[in-house]
Amino acid sequence: MASLATLVNRFVAVRDFADAVPAVWTRTESPRLRPIANEDVYLFVKRIDNSMVVRAADPVARQARTRTVATGFVAAMLVIAGLVPAAYNLMAGFTLQNLHQEQEKLKQQSAELDYQEAQLVSYDRLEQLATSLKMVDPAPQQVQYLEGKSKAEARNTLPSTNPIATSGAAAQ
């Protein structure tokens, strides 16, 4: 950026050298240093205190700011509304994967429990428990058979009577 002093120095220096003959001009160059640019310009810095200055209200600028904020808010809401389904699908996928893993774990536990139950209820184990507890099969006179017309109704028969014989006699 040029100042007034720079422009004046250029014109004055050019005028001096323009009057000289070109051949003499090349020989008469002085070994002096070139002048420092704008050395004759003195800058004075004055402190300015703007603490007492109050900005005037500008309703147009306020409306522009309000519109900008509202536009930004609406744009953010649209972006969020666009990203919510994708995020929901991602979270649902994680939940579904966790449920599949839990289902597989529960199936394995169920299979292990079924195997343990089959071992506990096996005929060999029951016989072993019966002998260790000194259990014996009941005598035929100790067995009572219940009869009824429905599952909710049961009728006792005496152990001395044979249920097969009485039901067979009734059928004849």
FIKOLZA-1660 file (N, C-alpha, C; in steps of 0.1 Angstrom, whole numbers, plus 5000, padded with zeros to 4 digits):
% residues 172
   i   px   py   pz ch aa at
   1 5009 4988 5000  A  M  N
   1 5000 5000 5000  A  M CA
   1 5009 5012 5000  A  M  C
   2 5006 5021 4991  A  A  N
   2 5015 5033 4990  A  A CA
   2 5009 5045 4997  A  A  C
   3 5018 5053 5003  A  S  N
   3 5013 5065 5010  A  S CA
   3 5017 5077 5001  A  S  C
   4 5013 5088 5005  A  L  N
   4 5015 5100 4997  A  L CA
   4 5030 5103 4996  A  L  C
   5 5037 5101 5007  A  A  N
   5 5052 5104 5007  A  A CA
   5 5059 5095 4997  A  A  C
   6 5055 5082 4996  A  T  N
   6 5061 5073 4987  A  T CA
   6 5059 5077 4972  A  T  C
   7 5047 5082 4970  A  L  N
   7 5044 5086 4956  A  L CA
   7 5052 5099 4952  A  L  C
   8 5053 5108 4962  A  V  N
   8 5061 5120 4959  A  V CA
   8 5075 5117 4957  A  V  C
   9 5081 5108 4965  A  N  N
   9 5095 5105 4964  A  N CA
   9 5097 5098 4950  A  N  C
  10 5088 5090 4945  A  R  N
  10 5090 5084 4932  A  R CA
  10 5091 5095 4921  A  R  C
  11 5081 5104 4922  A  F  N
  11 5081 5114 4911  A  F CA
  11 5093 5123 4912  A  F  C
  12 5098 5127 4924  A  V  N
  12 5109 5136 4925  A  V CA
  12 5122 5129 4920  A  V  C
  13 5124 5116 4924  A  A  N
  13 5136 5109 4920  A  A CA
  13 5136 5107 4905  A  A  C
  14 5124 5104 4899  A  V  N
  14 5123 5101 4885  A  V CA
  14 5126 5114 4877  A  V  C
  15 5122 5126 4882  A  R  N
  15 5124 5138 4875  A  R CA
  15 5139 5142 4875  A  R  C
  16 5146 5139 4886  A  D  N
  16 5161 5142 4886  A  D CA
  16 5168 5133 4876  A  D  C
  17 5165 5120 4876  A  F  N
  17 5172 5111 4867  A  F CA
  17 5167 5113 4852  A  F  C
  18 5155 5118 4850  A  A  N
  18 5150 5119 4837  A  A CA
  18 5157 5131 4829  A  A  C
  19 5162 5141 4837  A  D  N
  19 5169 5152 4830  A  D CA
  19 5183 5148 4826  A  D  C
  20 5188 5138 4832  A  A  N
  20 5202 5134 4829  A  A CA
  20 5202 5126 4816  A  A  C
  21 5214 5127 4810  A  V  N
  21 5216 5119 4797  A  V CA
  21 5217 5104 4801  A  V  C
  22 5212 5095 4793  A  P  N
  22 5212 5081 4797  A  P CA
  22 5226 5076 4799  A  P  C
  23 5236 5080 4791  A  A  N
  23 5250 5075 4793  A  A CA
  23 5256 5080 4805  A  A  C
  24 5253 5093 4809  A  V  N
  24 5259 5099 4821  A  V CA
  24 5252 5093 4833  A  V  C
  25 5240 5090 4831  A  W  N
  25 5232 5085 4843  A  W CA
  25 5238 5072 4848  A  W  C
  26 5242 5063 4839  A  T  N
  26 5248 5050 4843  A  T CA
  26 5261 5052 4850  A  T  C
  27 5269 5063 4846  A  R  N
  27 5282 5065 4852  A  R CA
  27 5281 5073 4865  A  R  C
  28 5271 5081 4867  A  T  N
  28 5270 5090 4878  A  T CA
  28 5263 5084 4890  A  T  C
  29 5260 5071 4890  A  E  N
  29 5253 5065 4901  A  E CA
  29 5261 5067 4913  A  E  C
  30 5255 5072 4924  A  S  N
  30 5262 5074 4936  A  S CA
  30 5263 5061 4944  A  S  C
  31 5273 5059 4952  A  P  N
  31 5274 5047 4960  A  P CA
  31 5266 5048 4973  A  P  C
  32 5257 5059 4974  A  R  N
  32 5249 5060 4986  A  R CA
  32 5239 5049 4987  A  R  C
  33 5234 5047 4999  A  L  N
  33 5223 5037 5002  A  L CA
  33 5210 5043 4997  A  L  C
  34 5201 5035 4993  A  R  N
  34 5188 5040 4989  A  R CA
  34 5181 5044 5002  A  R  C
  35 5172 5054 5000  A  P  N
  35 5165 5059 5012  A  P CA
  35 5155 5048 5017  A  P  C
  36 5153 5047 5030  A  I  N
  36 5143 5038 5036  A  I CA
  36 5129 5043 5032  A  I  C
  37 5121 5034 5028  A  A  N
  37 5107 5038 5024  A  A CA
  37 5100 5043 5036  A  A  C
  38 5093 5054 5034  A  N  N
  38 5085 5061 5043  A  N CA
  38 5092 5065 5056  A  N  C
  39 5105 5069 5055  A  E  N
  39 5112 5073 5067  A  E CA
  39 5108 5086 5072  A  E  C
  40 5101 5094 5064  A  D  N
  40 5097 5107 5069  A  D CA
  40 5083 5107 5075  A  D  C
  41 5077 5095 5075  A  V  N
  41 5063 5094 5081  A  V CA
  41 5064 5090 5096  A  V  C
  42 5057 5098 5104  A  Y  N
  42 5057 5095 5118  A  Y CA
  42 5043 5091 5122  A  Y  C
  43 5043 5079 5128  A  L  N
  43 5030 5074 5133  A  L CA
  43 5028 5076 5148  A  L  C
  44 5016 5081 5151  A  F  N
  44 5013 5083 5165  A  F CA
  44 5001 5074 5168  A  F  C
  45 5003 5066 5179  A  V  N
  45 4992 5057 5183  A  V CA
  45 4985 5063 5195  A  V  C
  46 4972 5064 5193  A  K  N
  46 4964 5070 5204  A  K CA
  46 4955 5059 5209  A  K  C
  47 4955 5058 5222  A  R  N
  47 4946 5048 5229  A  R CA
  47 4932 5052 5228  A  R  C
  48 4923 5043 5223  A  I  N
  48 4909 5046 5222  A  I CA
  48 4902 5037 5232  A  I  C
  49 4894 5044 5240  A  D  N
  49 4886 5036 5250  A  D CA
  49 4871 5036 5246  A  D  C
  50 4867 5024 5242  A  N  N
  50 4853 5022 5237  A  N CA
  50 4844 5016 5248  A  N  C
  51 4848 5017 5260  A  S  N
  51 4840 5010 5270  A  S CA
  51 4827 5017 5273  A  S  C
  52 4826 5030 5270  A  M  N
  52 4814 5037 5272  A  M CA
  52 4805 5037 5259  A  M  C
  53 4809 5031 5249  A  V  N
  53 4801 5031 5236  A  V CA
  53 4791 5020 5237  A  V  C
  54 4779 5023 5234  A  V  N
  54 4768 5013 5233  A  V CA
  54 4764 5012 5219  A  V  C
  55 4763 4999 5215  A  R  N
  55 4759 4997 5201  A  R CA
  55 4744 5000 5199  A  R  C
  56 4741 5006 5188  A  A  N
  56 4727 5009 5185  A  A CA
  56 4719 4997 5181  A  A  C
  57 4707 4996 5186  A  A  N
  57 4699 4984 5182  A  A CA
  57 4696 4984 5167  A  A  C
  58 4698 4972 5161  A  D  N
  58 4696 4970 5147  A  D CA
  58 4685 4959 5145  A  D  C
  59 4673 4963 5143  A  P  N
  59 4662 4953 5142  A  P CA
  59 4664 4943 5130  A  P  C
  60 4670 4949 5119  A  V  N
  60 4672 4940 5107  A  V CA
  60 4682 4930 5110  A  V  C
  61 4693 4933 5117  A  A  N
  61 4703 4924 5120  A  A CA
  61 4698 4913 5130  A  A  C
  62 4690 4918 5139  A  R  N
  62 4684 4908 5149  A  R CA
  62 4675 4898 5142  A  R  C
  63 4667 4903 5132  A  Q  N
  63 4658 4894 5125  A  Q CA
  63 4667 4884 5117  A  Q  C
  64 4678 4889 5111  A  A  N
  64 4686 4880 5103  A  A CA
  64 4693 4869 5112  A  A  C
  65 4697 4873 5124  A  R  N
  65 4703 4864 5134  A  R CA
  65 4692 4853 5138  A  R  C
  66 4680 4858 5140  A  T  N
  66 4669 4849 5145  A  T CA
  66 4666 4839 5133  A  T  C
  67 4665 4844 5121  A  R  N
  67 4663 4835 5110  A  R CA
  67 4674 4825 5108  A  R  C
  68 4686 4829 5110  A  T  N
  68 4698 4820 5108  A  T CA
  68 4698 4809 5119  A  T  C
  69 4695 4813 5131  A  V  N
  69 4694 4803 5142  A  V CA
  69 4682 4794 5140  A  V  C
  70 4671 4799 5136  A  A  N
  70 4659 4790 5133  A  A CA
  70 4662 4781 5122  A  A  C
  71 4669 4786 5111  A  T  N
  71 4672 4777 5100  A  T CA
  71 4682 4767 5104  A  T  C
  72 4692 4770 5112  A  G  N
  72 4701 4760 5117  A  G CA
  72 4695 4750 5125  A  G  C
  73 4685 4754 5134  A  F  N
  73 4678 4744 5142  A  F CA
  73 4670 4735 5134  A  F  C
  74 4663 4740 5124  A  V  N
  74 4654 4732 5115  A  V CA
  74 4663 4722 5107  A  V  C
  75 4675 4727 5102  A  A  N
  75 4684 4718 5095  A  A CA
  75 4689 4707 5104  A  A  C
  76 4693 4710 5116  A  A  N
  76 4697 4700 5126  A  A CA
  76 4687 4690 5129  A  A  C
  77 4674 4695 5131  A  M  N
  77 4663 4685 5133  A  M CA
  77 4661 4676 5121  A  M  C
  78 4662 4681 5109  A  L  N
  78 4660 4673 5097  A  L CA
  78 4671 4662 5097  A  L  C
  79 4684 4666 5100  A  V  N
  79 4695 4657 5099  A  V CA
  79 4693 4646 5110  A  V  C
  80 4689 4650 5122  A  I  N
  80 4686 4641 5133  A  I CA
  80 4675 4631 5129  A  I  C
  81 4664 4637 5123  A  A  N
  81 4653 4629 5119  A  A CA
  81 4657 4619 5109  A  A  C
  82 4666 4622 5100  A  G  N
  82 4671 4613 5090  A  G CA
  82 4680 4602 5096  A  G  C
  83 4687 4605 5107  A  L  N
  83 4696 4596 5112  A  L CA
  83 4690 4587 5123  A  L  C
  84 4678 4591 5128  A  V  N
  84 4672 4583 5139  A  V CA
  84 4668 4569 5134  A  V  C
  85 4662 4567 5122  A  P  N
  85 4659 4553 5118  A  P CA
  85 4671 4544 5116  A  P  C
  86 4681 4550 5111  A  A  N
  86 4694 4542 5109  A  A CA
  86 4699 4538 5123  A  A  C
  87 4699 4547 5132  A  A  N
  87 4705 4544 5145  A  A CA
  87 4695 4534 5152  A  A  C
  88 4682 4535 5150  A  Y  N
  88 4673 4526 5156  A  Y CA
  88 4675 4512 5150  A  Y  C
  89 4677 4511 5137  A  N  N
  89 4679 4498 5131  A  N CA
  89 4692 4492 5136  A  N  C
  90 4703 4500 5138  A  L  N
  90 4715 4495 5143  A  L CA
  90 4714 4489 5157  A  L  C
  91 4707 4497 5166  A  M  N
  91 4704 4492 5179  A  M CA
  91 4696 4480 5180  A  M  C
  92 4686 4479 5171  A  A  N
  92 4677 4467 5170  A  A CA
  92 4685 4455 5166  A  A  C
  93 4694 4457 5157  A  G  N
  93 4703 4446 5152  A  G CA
  93 4712 4441 5163  A  G  C
  94 4717 4450 5171  A  F  N
  94 4725 4446 5183  A  F CA
  94 4717 4438 5193  A  F  C
  95 4704 4443 5195  A  T  N
  95 4695 4436 5205  A  T CA
  95 4692 4423 5199  A  T  C
  96 4689 4422 5186  A  L  N
  96 4685 4409 5180  A  L CA
  96 4696 4399 5181  A  L  C
  97 4709 4404 5179  A  Q  N
  97 4720 4395 5179  A  Q CA
  97 4722 4390 5194  A  Q  C
  98 4721 4399 5203  A  N  N
  98 4722 4395 5218  A  N CA
  98 4711 4385 5221  A  N  C
  99 4699 4386 5216  A  L  N
  99 4688 4377 5219  A  L CA
  99 4691 4363 5213  A  L  C
 100 4697 4363 5201  A  H  N
 100 4700 4351 5194  A  H CA
 100 4711 4343 5202  A  H  C
 101 4721 4351 5207  A  Q  N
 101 4731 4344 5215  A  Q CA
 101 4725 4339 5228  A  Q  C
 102 4717 4347 5234  A  E  N
 102 4710 4342 5247  A  E CA
 102 4702 4330 5244  A  E  C
 103 4694 4329 5233  A  Q  N
 103 4686 4318 5230  A  Q CA
 103 4695 4305 5228  A  Q  C
 104 4706 4307 5221  A  E  N
 104 4715 4295 5219  A  E CA
 104 4720 4291 5233  A  E  C
 105 4724 4300 5241  A  K  N
 105 4729 4296 5255  A  K CA
 105 4718 4289 5263  A  K  C
 106 4705 4294 5262  A  L  N
 106 4694 4287 5269  A  L CA
 106 4691 4273 5263  A  L  C
 107 4693 4272 5250  A  K  N
 107 4691 4259 5244  A  K CA
 107 4701 4249 5249  A  K  C
 108 4714 4253 5250  A  Q  N
 108 4724 4245 5255  A  Q CA
 108 4721 4241 5270  A  Q  C
 109 4717 4251 5278  A  Q  N
 109 4714 4248 5292  A  Q CA
 109 4702 4238 5293  A  Q  C
 110 4692 4240 5284  A  S  N
 110 4681 4231 5284  A  S CA
 110 4685 4217 5280  A  S  C
 111 4694 4216 5270  A  A  N
 111 4698 4202 5266  A  A CA
 111 4706 4196 5278  A  A  C
 112 4714 4204 5285  A  E  N
 112 4722 4198 5296  A  E CA
 112 4713 4194 5307  A  E  C
 113 4702 4202 5310  A  L  N
 113 4693 4198 5320  A  L CA
 113 4685 4186 5316  A  L  C
 114 4681 4185 5304  A  D  N
 114 4674 4172 5299  A  D CA
 114 4683 4160 5301  A  D  C
 115 4696 4162 5298  A  Y  N
 115 4705 4151 5299  A  Y CA
 115 4707 4147 5314  A  Y  C
 116 4708 4157 5323  A  Q  N
 116 4709 4154 5337  A  Q CA
 116 4696 4147 5342  A  Q  C
 117 4685 4152 5338  A  E  N
 117 4672 4146 5342  A  E CA
 117 4671 4131 5337  A  E  C
 118 4675 4129 5325  A  A  N
 118 4675 4115 5320  A  A CA
 118 4684 4106 5328  A  A  C
 119 4696 4112 5332  A  Q  N
 119 4705 4104 5340  A  Q CA
 119 4699 4101 5354  A  Q  C
 120 4692 4111 5360  A  L  N
 120 4686 4109 5373  A  L CA
 120 4674 4100 5373  A  L  C
 121 4667 4100 5362  A  V  N
 121 4654 4092 5362  A  V CA
 121 4657 4078 5355  A  V  C
 122 4669 4075 5351  A  S  N
 122 4671 4063 5345  A  S CA
 122 4668 4051 5354  A  S  C
 123 4664 4040 5348  A  Y  N
 123 4660 4028 5356  A  Y CA
 123 4671 4023 5364  A  Y  C
 124 4684 4023 5359  A  D  N
 124 4695 4018 5367  A  D CA
 124 4697 4026 5380  A  D  C
 125 4696 4039 5378  A  R  N
 125 4698 4048 5390  A  R CA
 125 4687 4047 5400  A  R  C
 126 4675 4045 5395  A  L  N
 126 4663 4043 5404  A  L CA
 126 4665 4030 5412  A  L  C
 127 4669 4020 5405  A  E  N
 127 4672 4007 5412  A  E CA
 127 4683 4008 5422  A  E  C
 128 4693 4016 5419  A  Q  N
 128 4704 4018 5428  A  Q CA
 128 4699 4026 5440  A  Q  C
 129 4691 4036 5438  A  L  N
 129 4686 4044 5450  A  L CA
 129 4676 4035 5458  A  L  C
 130 4668 4027 5452  A  A  N
 130 4659 4018 5459  A  A CA
 130 4667 4008 5468  A  A  C
 131 4677 4003 5463  A  T  N
 131 4685 3993 5471  A  T CA
 131 4693 4001 5482  A  T  C
 132 4697 4013 5479  A  S  N
 132 4704 4020 5490  A  S CA
 132 4695 4025 5501  A  S  C
 133 4682 4027 5497  A  L  N
 133 4672 4031 5507  A  L CA
 133 4664 4019 5513  A  L  C
 134 4668 4007 5508  A  K  N
 134 4662 3995 5513  A  K CA
 134 4647 3994 5510  A  K  C
 135 4644 3998 5497  A  M  N
 135 4630 3997 5493  A  M CA
 135 4628 3984 5486  A  M  C
 136 4615 3979 5487  A  V  N
 136 4612 3967 5480  A  V CA
 136 4599 3969 5472  A  V  C
 137 4596 3960 5463  A  D  N
 137 4583 3961 5455  A  D CA
 137 4572 3958 5465  A  D  C
 138 4560 3964 5464  A  P  N
 138 4549 3961 5472  A  P CA
 138 4543 3947 5469  A  P  C
 139 4537 3941 5479  A  A  N
 139 4530 3928 5476  A  A CA
 139 4517 3931 5469  A  A  C
 140 4512 3922 5461  A  P  N
 140 4500 3925 5453  A  P CA
 140 4488 3929 5462  A  P  C
 141 4488 3924 5475  A  Q  N
 141 4477 3927 5484  A  Q CA
 141 4478 3942 5488  A  Q  C
 142 4490 3948 5488  A  Q  N
 142 4492 3962 5492  A  Q CA
 142 4488 3972 5481  A  Q  C
 143 4486 3968 5469  A  V  N
 143 4483 3977 5459  A  V CA
 143 4468 3980 5458  A  V  C
 144 4465 3993 5457  A  Q  N
 144 4451 3997 5455  A  Q CA
 144 4449 4003 5442  A  Q  C
 145 4439 4000 5435  A  Y  N
 145 4436 4005 5421  A  Y CA
 145 4424 4015 5423  A  Y  C
 146 4425 4026 5417  A  L  N
 146 4414 4036 5417  A  L CA
 146 4407 4035 5404  A  L  C
 147 4394 4035 5404  A  E  N
 147 4386 4035 5392  A  E CA
 147 4376 4047 5393  A  E  C
 148 4372 4052 5381  A  G  N
 148 4363 4062 5381  A  G CA
 148 4358 4064 5366  A  G  C
 149 4347 4071 5365  A  K  N
 149 4342 4074 5352  A  K CA
 149 4350 4085 5345  A  K  C
 150 4355 4094 5352  A  S  N
 150 4364 4105 5347  A  S CA
 150 4377 4106 5355  A  S  C
 151 4385 4115 5350  A  K  N
 151 4398 4116 5357  A  K CA
 151 4396 4124 5370  A  K  C
 152 4386 4132 5371  A  A  N
 152 4384 4139 5384  A  A CA
 152 4378 4130 5394  A  A  C
 153 4371 4119 5391  A  E  N
 153 4365 4111 5400  A  E CA
 153 4373 4098 5402  A  E  C
 154 4375 4094 5414  A  A  N
 154 4382 4081 5416  A  A CA
 154 4375 4073 5426  A  A  C
 155 4375 4060 5425  A  R  N
 155 4368 4051 5434  A  R CA
 155 4377 4041 5439  A  R  C
 156 4378 4039 5452  A  N  N
 156 4387 4029 5457  A  N CA
 156 4381 4015 5456  A  N  C
 157 4389 4006 5453  A  T  N
 157 4385 3992 5453  A  T CA
 157 4393 3985 5464  A  T  C
 158 4387 3975 5469  A  L  N
 158 4394 3967 5480  A  L CA
 158 4405 3959 5474  A  L  C
 159 4416 3958 5481  A  P  N
 159 4428 3951 5476  A  P CA
 159 4425 3936 5474  A  P  C
 160 4415 3931 5482  A  S  N
 160 4413 3917 5481  A  S CA
 160 4406 3913 5468  A  S  C
 161 4398 3922 5462  A  T  N
 161 4391 3920 5450  A  T CA
 161 4400 3923 5438  A  T  C
 162 4399 3915 5428  A  N  N
 162 4407 3917 5416  A  N CA
 162 4400 3927 5407  A  N  C
 163 4405 3938 5404  A  P  N
 163 4399 3948 5396  A  P CA
 163 4396 3943 5382  A  P  C
 164 4405 3935 5377  A  I  N
 164 4403 3929 5364  A  I CA
 164 4391 3920 5363  A  I  C
 165 4390 3912 5374  A  A  N
 165 4379 3902 5374  A  A CA
 165 4366 3910 5376  A  A  C
 166 4365 3920 5384  A  T  N
 166 4352 3927 5386  A  T CA
 166 4348 3935 5374  A  T  C
 167 4358 3941 5367  A  S  N
 167 4354 3948 5355  A  S CA
 167 4350 3939 5344  A  S  C
 168 4357 3927 5343  A  G  N
 168 4353 3917 5333  A  G CA
 168 4339 3911 5336  A  G  C
 169 4336 3909 5349  A  A  N
 169 4322 3904 5353  A  A CA
 169 4312 3914 5349  A  A  C
 170 4314 3927 5351  A  A  N
 170 4305 3937 5349  A  A CA
 170 4302 3938 5334  A  A  C
 171 4313 3936 5326  A  A  N
 171 4311 3937 5312  A  A CA
 171 4303 3926 5306  A  A  C
 172 4302 3914 5313  A  Q  N
 172 4295 3903 5308  A  Q CA
 172 4281 3905 5311  A  Q  C
% end
